[in-house]
Amino acid sequence: MEALIEHDTGGGWSIYLAPAPPASAQKSDLRGVTCDAGGGCWAVGGLFSTSAGQQPLVEENTGSGWGIVPGPIPAGSNVGYLDSVTCLSTGQCWAVGSFDAAGTGIEQTLVEEETGSGWSIVTSPTPAQDAWLSGVTCTFDTDCAAVGVQSPASGPGIPAPLILQTYPPTS
């Protein structure tokens, strides 16, 4: 199964061919998309294979078609995905999701940033035993908020909302 991309330019929706996943992937899916005012678009999700596990997927369209861009995963983990992406401009993007902490089965928050030279992992807190992020937005490059869910740190319990926010530096 391959990801599906559709685009509306004002005259109705059209299907675009998503890049084929690597030969080792059994399927890919996209979960979040954003476009900037300059016409660049990014979509995020996951690649799934029995040999490599679930890996973050980032796709970019700079106007000449969609292409897969490497999305990192923390060392020691073979399970990770991205749910949401936001971009202020080309080279100012953030994506969020989660990853399995070194094969423990415990979900940790995953934040990635694109600064014009590729995607990299940004350290983010995980305040509970399991936590994942499903939405992100930014107003400036230093003022972002991400939302998701966290589960209790000990024993069974009711999952709770999770909000992470960065703040612009004060002068």
C-alpha positions in Angstrom: 0.0 0.0 0.0 1.3 3.4 -0.9 0.5 6.9 0.3 -2.0 9.0 -1.5 -1.6 12.7 -2.2 -4.4 15.0 -3.5 -4.2 18.7 -4.3 -6.8 21.4 -5.0 -5.7 24.3 -7.0 -9.1 26.0 -6.9 -10.7 23.9 -9.7 -11.2 20.7 -7.7 -9.1 18.0 -6.2 -6.5 16.0 -8.3 -4.6 12.9 -7.4 -0.8 13.2 -7.4 1.5 10.3 -7.5 3.3 9.9 -4.1 6.9 8.6 -4.4 7.2 4.9 -4.2 8.5 3.8 -0.9 11.9 2.0 -0.7 11.8 -1.6 -1.9 12.2 -2.8 1.7 8.9 -1.1 2.8 5.6 -3.0 2.7 3.6 0.2 2.9 3.7 3.9 3.6 1.1 6.3 5.0 0.9 10.1 5.3 -0.8 11.6 8.4 -0.1 15.4 8.2 0.6 18.0 5.5 1.4 21.7 5.3 2.3 24.2 2.6 4.0 27.5 2.9 3.2 30.8 1.1 6.1 30.2 -1.3 4.5 27.0 -2.7 6.6 24.4 -0.9 4.6 21.5 0.7 5.6 18.8 3.1 3.8 15.6 4.2 4.7 13.3 7.1 3.8 9.8 8.2 5.5 6.4 8.3 7.2 3.7 6.3 6.5 0.1 7.5 8.5 -3.0 6.8 9.1 -6.3 8.6 12.9 -5.9 8.4 13.3 -2.2 9.5 10.1 -1.7 11.6 8.2 1.6 11.4 10.3 4.6 10.3 9.4 8.3 10.1 8.5 9.4 6.5 8.9 13.0 5.2 7.9 13.9 1.7 8.5 17.3 0.1 7.1 19.0 -3.0 9.0 22.1 -4.1 6.9 22.6 -7.2 8.4 19.9 -9.5 6.8 16.8 -7.8 6.9 14.9 -4.6 10.1 13.3 -3.3 11.0 11.3 -0.1 13.4 13.2 2.2 15.2 11.3 5.0 13.6 11.6 8.4 15.8 10.6 11.3 14.8 8.3 14.2 16.5 8.2 17.5 19.4 5.8 17.9 18.5 2.4 19.2 14.9 2.6 18.0 13.3 0.9 15.1 9.8 2.2 15.6 8.8 5.8 14.9 6.4 7.9 13.0 5.4 11.5 12.4 1.8 12.7 12.7 1.9 16.5 12.0 4.1 19.1 10.3 4.1 22.9 10.1 6.3 25.2 8.1 6.7 29.0 8.4 8.8 29.0 5.2 11.3 26.8 3.3 13.9 25.7 5.8 11.7 26.5 8.9 9.6 23.4 9.5 8.8 21.2 12.5 7.2 17.7 12.6 6.0 15.7 15.6 5.1 12.2 16.4 6.6 9.5 18.6 9.1 6.7 18.7 9.7 3.5 20.8 12.5 4.2 23.2 15.1 1.6 22.3 12.7 -1.3 21.8 11.1 -1.0 25.3 7.5 -0.6 24.0 7.3 2.8 25.7 6.3 5.6 23.4 8.3 8.8 23.6 7.7 12.2 22.1 9.5 12.9 18.8 10.1 16.4 17.4 12.1 17.0 14.2 13.2 20.3 12.7 14.2 21.2 9.1 16.4 24.2 8.9 17.3 24.1 5.2 20.0 21.4 5.5 17.9 18.4 6.3 15.8 17.1 9.1 17.2 16.6 12.6 15.8 15.5 16.0 15.1 18.1 18.6 15.2 17.1 22.2 11.7 17.1 23.7 10.4 16.1 27.1 8.3 13.0 27.7 6.5 13.7 31.0 4.9 10.3 31.4 5.5 6.6 30.8 3.9 6.8 27.3 3.5 10.0 25.4 3.1 11.0 21.8 2.4 14.2 19.8 -0.2 14.5 17.1 -0.3 18.2 16.2 2.1 21.1 15.9 2.0 24.8 15.0 4.4 27.7 15.1 4.0 31.5 14.9 7.8 32.2 14.9 10.8 30.0 14.7 11.2 30.1 18.5 7.4 29.9 19.4 5.8 26.6 18.7 3.2 24.4 20.4 2.6 20.7 20.1 -0.3 18.6 21.4 -0.8 15.0 22.1 -1.5 12.4 24.8 0.3 11.1 27.8 -0.5 8.1 29.9 0.1 7.8 33.7 3.7 7.1 34.7 2.7 4.2 37.0 0.0 1.6 36.6 -3.3 1.8 34.6 -5.0 5.1 34.4 -6.8 7.6 32.2 -4.7 9.1 29.4 -4.4 12.9 29.7 -3.8 15.7 27.2 -0.3 16.8 26.6 0.9 20.3 25.6 4.5 21.2 24.9 5.4 24.8 24.1 8.6 26.7 23.3 8.8 30.3 24.1 10.6 33.1 22.2 13.6 34.4 24.0 13.0 37.5 26.2 15.0 40.6 25.6 
